[in-house]
Amino acid sequence: MSLLELVVNPNSGRNILPDCCTPETFADVRAFHRTLPGYQPTPLVALPDLAKEVGVKGVYIKDESKRFGLNAFKALGASYAIHKLFPDGNVGLTVTATDGNHGKGMAWSTHRLGGHAVVFMPAGTVASRVEATRAIGDTEVTVTDLNYDGTVATAAAYAKEHGGHLVQDTAFAGYEEVPENITLGYSTMAAEALEELAALGVGEPTHTFLQAGVGSMAGGVAAYLAETCKNPPAMAVVEAWESACVLESIRQGRLVTIEGHTQTSMAGLNCGTPNPQVMPILQEWAQFYIRCQDEVTFRAMRRLAHPGPHETAVISGESGASGLGAFLAVMDNPEYRKTMGFDETSVILLFSTEGDTDPDHYKAVVAD
């Protein structure tokens, strides 16, 4: 069984961005995040021993387990979207669907402003992620018997019936502004990373791996790097094997939905339909699309938990470590390595988007 598949984007143009992706907008996002309690840039961790092992100049991974004490990056998007939705700070009822991290970020953003959050989670969501969300204020959490896409539809119907505001990171007809702002919110990760690389004297990355569920994080980070970098890095979108809806959409040249209850430990990537708003960004700027089996990310989780002698350990969960896992698997394959253009001058930027959000499974994986 293959552990990884690499698809080259035949239509990458690398020259167009949506009108919302401007320096002024990105500056507004960053300025807002700086006003949030507890805001500080998350660490960018160097992996020099790993870089030497695989024959590149540098490997750097941003540790989003340190974001606002929430063990994941998602509050960046939800907080900015809620800020734009309720500019006077008078938040009422917010509703979302989530595999865990987005719902937790949305609930935190709602609760700190005195609002009430209702969160729906798909069948199979592990108890630790359910309880971590429910523990935020008076958040209501319901686990459905549906897959992710079905749970999104349930959340949208609930919001409409109860007069709430849907805060979802994927767009559909008549629902564009909130998911656009969520996507823009993720640009702060990229802004911090470029500043941290510059402070280390490294300069711009040559390659980046961006994991995708619906693709909003990948789109937001890709757009910032494309707009900001003098020489934008080669970008790879990383997905779970069974739910690689972005890859399939690129392969088939249309928006593809993957039906059914797809199985993966990478819960944050287990989404069936891409966010149509970000597909134009990814079509233009992502040159590579990767789908990987769970063992690919397990290997990276173990490598980050047990670092080299000159490295700092990073607690990275199943979705969080998938970018590093894909990079390692590519470097094991001479053909893929050549296709992506890695050599001794390459600088790789990665994002560990979550910590141990399923603690028991994390412990079992890294102890193996």
JOPEKA-V536517 format. One record per helix or strand. SS is the DSSP state (A for helix, B for strand). FROM is the first residue (numbers start at 1). LEN is the number of residues. If there is no record, write none. Layout:
ss=SS from=FROM len=LEN
ss=SS from=FROM len=LEN
This chain:
ss=B from=4 len=5
ss=A from=23 len=12
ss=B from=44 len=3
ss=A from=48 len=7
ss=B from=58 len=6
ss=A from=64 len=3
ss=B from=72 len=1
ss=A from=75 len=11
ss=B from=93 len=6
ss=A from=101 len=11
ss=B from=116 len=6
ss=A from=127 len=8
ss=B from=140 len=4
ss=A from=148 len=15
ss=B from=165 len=2
ss=B from=172 len=1
ss=B from=175 len=1
ss=A from=177 len=9
ss=A from=187 len=13
ss=B from=207 len=5
ss=A from=216 len=13
ss=B from=234 len=7
ss=A from=241 len=3
ss=A from=245 len=8
ss=B from=257 len=1
ss=A from=267 len=3
ss=B from=273 len=1
ss=A from=276 len=10
ss=B from=286 len=7
ss=A from=294 len=12
ss=A from=322 len=11
ss=A from=334 len=7
ss=B from=347 len=6
ss=B from=354 len=1
ss=A from=359 len=9
